[in-house]
Amino acid sequence: MSALTPRELKDAVYEQLARVSKALASAKRLELLDLLSNGPRTVESLAEQASLSVANTSSHLQVLRAARLVEAEKRGLFVTYRIAEGVEGLVLGVRRLAEARLGELSEITETFLASRDALEVVDGEALLARALSGEVTVLDVRAPEEYAAGHLPTARSIPLAELRARLHELPKGVEVIAYCRGPYCVLAIEAVSALRAAGFTAARLHAGPADWRAAGVPVVASA
């Protein structure tokens, strides 16, 4: 390669930076990265979670892979994707920047939560202290593979789809705190509604594993 002029250097550098920006410039690709922050997933699983066809999901993942934001591994007939190292912080940073700069985002979430009876938000560190003291039951309502990839040390796994059938496993008279993937995941919202309807005192933890890792809160993986 011949020596670059200063202008050529800048153009080349910013073109590479733009590869990442272009890959992020899609609502569905951001959602896929958020899902992958909760653990590796197959294309089929991601498609179901993101309400996309398998073909569209695969196309989005190829864009993310070309920008080195995800990695893929084929096992038999299925391809499993995982978020690349360092990308979780990027996704979290984009979310926090949008929360700080875009009032529309707050309006959307506040309207949604108000229609769900303004579910309580609990601080992550305060929750850990209460959970370790045995004061509350901490419930992870995500899929089992997401729980295995990383969960709060005191959390028990009961996926939302199984919650009503497994309410008998929860101790009576103890507050239940449910969490899922983060502030824009509705699994914990639905779980709290079901718990309250069954007579439990329940609240939702606003944050998710990506937030806790960034804050240095312990997140453990299962075998």
C-alpha positions as CSV (number, residue, x, y, z in Angstrom):
1,M,0.0,0.0,0.0
2,S,1.3,3.4,-0.9
3,A,1.8,6.1,1.7
4,L,-1.4,8.0,2.5
5,T,-1.8,11.7,2.5
6,P,-3.2,13.2,5.7
7,R,-6.6,13.7,4.0
8,E,-6.6,10.1,2.7
9,L,-5.8,8.9,6.3
10,K,-8.8,10.8,7.7
11,D,-11.1,9.6,5.0
12,A,-10.0,6.0,5.5
13,V,-10.3,6.2,9.3
14,Y,-13.8,7.8,9.4
15,E,-15.0,5.3,6.7
16,Q,-14.2,2.5,9.1
17,L,-15.9,4.3,12.0
18,A,-18.9,4.8,9.7
19,R,-19.1,1.0,9.3
20,V,-20.1,0.7,13.0
21,S,-22.5,3.6,12.8
22,K,-24.2,2.2,9.7
23,A,-24.6,-1.2,11.3
24,L,-26.3,0.4,14.3
25,A,-28.7,2.6,12.1
26,S,-31.6,0.1,12.4
27,A,-34.1,-0.3,15.2
28,K,-34.2,-4.1,14.6
29,R,-30.4,-4.4,14.7
30,L,-30.3,-2.5,18.0
31,E,-32.9,-4.8,19.3
32,L,-31.0,-7.9,18.2
33,L,-27.8,-6.6,19.9
34,D,-29.9,-6.0,23.1
35,L,-31.2,-9.5,23.0
36,L,-27.6,-10.9,22.5
37,S,-26.5,-8.9,25.5
38,N,-28.6,-11.4,27.5
39,G,-26.8,-14.4,26.0
40,P,-26.0,-16.3,22.8
41,R,-29.0,-17.1,20.6
42,T,-29.8,-19.0,17.4
43,V,-31.1,-17.1,14.4
44,E,-34.5,-18.8,14.9
45,S,-34.7,-17.7,18.5
46,L,-33.7,-14.2,17.7
47,A,-36.3,-14.1,14.9
48,E,-39.0,-15.1,17.3
49,Q,-38.0,-12.6,20.0
50,A,-37.7,-9.7,17.6
51,S,-40.9,-10.6,15.6
52,L,-39.0,-11.0,12.4
53,S,-38.8,-13.7,9.8
54,V,-35.7,-15.9,9.9
55,A,-34.6,-14.5,6.6
56,N,-34.8,-10.9,7.8
57,T,-33.1,-11.8,11.0
58,S,-30.3,-13.5,9.2
59,S,-29.8,-10.4,6.9
60,H,-29.6,-8.1,9.9
61,L,-27.1,-10.4,11.6
62,Q,-24.9,-10.4,8.5
63,V,-24.7,-6.6,8.6
64,L,-23.8,-6.7,12.3
65,R,-21.2,-9.4,11.6
66,A,-19.7,-7.5,8.7
67,A,-19.1,-4.6,11.2
68,R,-17.6,-7.1,13.7
69,L,-20.3,-6.4,16.2
70,V,-21.4,-10.0,16.6
71,E,-19.7,-13.4,16.2
72,A,-21.3,-16.6,14.9
73,E,-20.7,-20.3,15.4
74,K,-22.4,-23.1,13.5
75,R,-23.4,-26.2,15.4
76,G,-25.1,-28.8,13.2
77,L,-28.0,-27.2,11.4
78,F,-28.1,-24.1,13.6
79,V,-26.0,-20.9,13.8
80,T,-25.6,-19.4,17.2
81,Y,-24.7,-15.7,17.5
82,R,-23.1,-13.9,20.4
83,I,-22.4,-10.2,21.0
84,A,-18.7,-9.3,20.3
85,E,-16.5,-8.2,23.2
86,G,-16.9,-4.5,24.0
87,V,-20.2,-4.1,22.1
88,E,-22.5,-4.4,25.1
89,G,-21.1,-1.2,26.4
90,L,-21.7,0.5,23.1
91,V,-25.3,-0.6,23.0
92,L,-25.8,0.6,26.6
93,G,-24.1,3.9,25.8
94,V,-26.5,4.5,22.8
95,R,-29.5,3.7,25.0
96,R,-28.3,6.0,27.8
97,L,-27.6,8.8,25.3
98,A,-31.0,8.5,23.8
99,E,-32.6,8.5,27.3
100,A,-30.7,11.7,28.2
101,R,-31.3,13.6,24.9
102,L,-34.7,12.4,23.5
103,G,-37.7,13.4,25.6
104,E,-39.9,11.3,23.2
105,L,-38.3,8.1,24.7
106,S,-39.4,9.0,28.2
107,E,-42.9,9.9,27.0
108,I,-43.3,6.5,25.3
109,T,-42.2,4.5,28.3
110,E,-44.1,6.6,30.8
111,T,-47.3,6.2,28.8
112,F,-46.8,2.5,28.6
113,L,-46.1,2.1,32.3
114,A,-49.0,4.3,33.3
115,S,-51.3,2.0,31.5
116,R,-49.8,-0.9,33.6
117,D,-50.6,0.9,36.9
118,A,-47.2,2.7,37.2
119,L,-45.2,-0.4,38.3
120,E,-42.6,0.3,41.0
121,V,-39.0,0.7,40.0
122,V,-36.4,-0.7,42.4
123,D,-32.7,0.3,42.6
124,G,-30.4,-2.6,41.7
125,E,-28.0,-2.2,44.6
126,A,-30.8,-1.8,47.1
127,L,-32.4,-4.9,45.7
128,L,-29.1,-6.9,46.2
129,A,-28.9,-5.9,49.8
130,R,-32.5,-6.8,50.4
131,A,-32.2,-10.1,48.6
132,L,-29.0,-11.2,50.5
133,S,-30.8,-10.4,53.7
134,G,-33.6,-12.8,52.7
135,E,-36.1,-9.9,52.7
136,V,-37.3,-10.5,49.1
137,T,-37.6,-13.2,46.5
138,V,-35.7,-12.3,43.3
139,L,-37.2,-13.7,40.2
140,D,-35.6,-13.9,36.7
141,V,-38.4,-14.3,34.2
142,R,-36.3,-14.5,31.1
143,A,-35.7,-17.7,29.1
144,P,-33.6,-20.4,30.8
145,E,-30.6,-19.9,28.5
146,E,-30.5,-16.2,29.3
147,Y,-30.6,-16.9,33.0
148,A,-27.7,-19.4,32.5
149,A,-25.7,-16.7,30.6
150,G,-25.9,-14.3,33.5
151,H,-28.2,-13.5,36.4
152,L,-28.2,-11.9,39.9
153,P,-26.6,-14.3,42.4
154,T,-29.8,-14.6,44.5
155,A,-32.3,-14.9,41.6
156,R,-34.3,-18.0,40.9
157,S,-35.3,-18.8,37.3
158,I,-39.0,-19.0,36.5
159,P,-39.7,-18.0,32.8
160,L,-42.8,-15.9,32.4
161,A,-44.6,-18.6,30.4
162,E,-44.3,-20.9,33.4
163,L,-45.0,-18.4,36.2
164,R,-48.7,-19.0,36.7
165,A,-48.2,-22.8,36.9
166,R,-45.3,-22.4,39.4
167,L,-46.6,-19.8,41.8
168,H,-46.7,-22.4,44.5
169,E,-42.9,-22.5,44.5
170,L,-42.7,-18.9,45.8
171,P,-42.8,-18.3,49.6
172,K,-45.9,-16.6,50.8
173,G,-45.6,-13.4,52.7
174,V,-42.3,-12.4,51.0
175,E,-42.1,-9.6,48.5
176,V,-41.2,-10.7,45.0
177,I,-39.0,-8.6,42.8
178,A,-39.0,-9.6,39.1
179,Y,-36.5,-8.6,36.4
180,C,-35.9,-9.4,32.8
181,R,-33.6,-7.9,30.1
182,G,-33.7,-4.2,31.1
183,P,-35.9,-1.1,31.1
184,Y,-37.6,-1.8,27.8
185,C,-38.3,-5.5,28.3
186,V,-42.0,-6.2,29.2
187,L,-41.6,-9.7,30.6
188,A,-41.1,-8.4,34.2
189,I,-44.0,-6.0,33.8
190,E,-46.3,-8.9,32.9
191,A,-44.8,-11.0,35.6
192,V,-45.6,-8.4,38.3
193,S,-49.2,-8.1,37.0
194,A,-49.6,-11.9,37.3
195,L,-48.0,-12.0,40.8
196,R,-50.2,-9.1,42.1
197,A,-53.3,-10.8,40.7
198,A,-52.3,-13.9,42.6
199,G,-52.0,-12.0,45.9
200,F,-48.3,-11.4,46.0
201,T,-46.6,-8.2,46.9
202,A,-44.5,-7.6,43.8
203,A,-42.4,-5.0,42.0
204,R,-40.2,-4.7,38.9
205,L,-36.5,-4.2,38.8
206,H,-35.8,-1.6,36.2
207,A,-32.3,-2.6,35.2
208,G,-31.0,-5.7,33.5
209,P,-27.8,-7.7,33.3
210,A,-26.0,-5.2,30.9
211,D,-26.7,-2.4,33.4
212,W,-25.4,-4.4,36.3
213,R,-22.2,-5.5,34.6
214,A,-21.5,-1.9,33.7
215,A,-22.0,-0.9,37.3
216,G,-19.9,-3.7,38.7
217,V,-22.8,-5.5,40.3
218,P,-22.2,-9.2,40.5
219,V,-23.7,-11.2,37.6
220,V,-23.2,-14.9,37.7
221,A,-23.4,-17.6,35.0
222,S,-24.7,-21.1,35.5
223,A,-23.2,-24.3,34.1
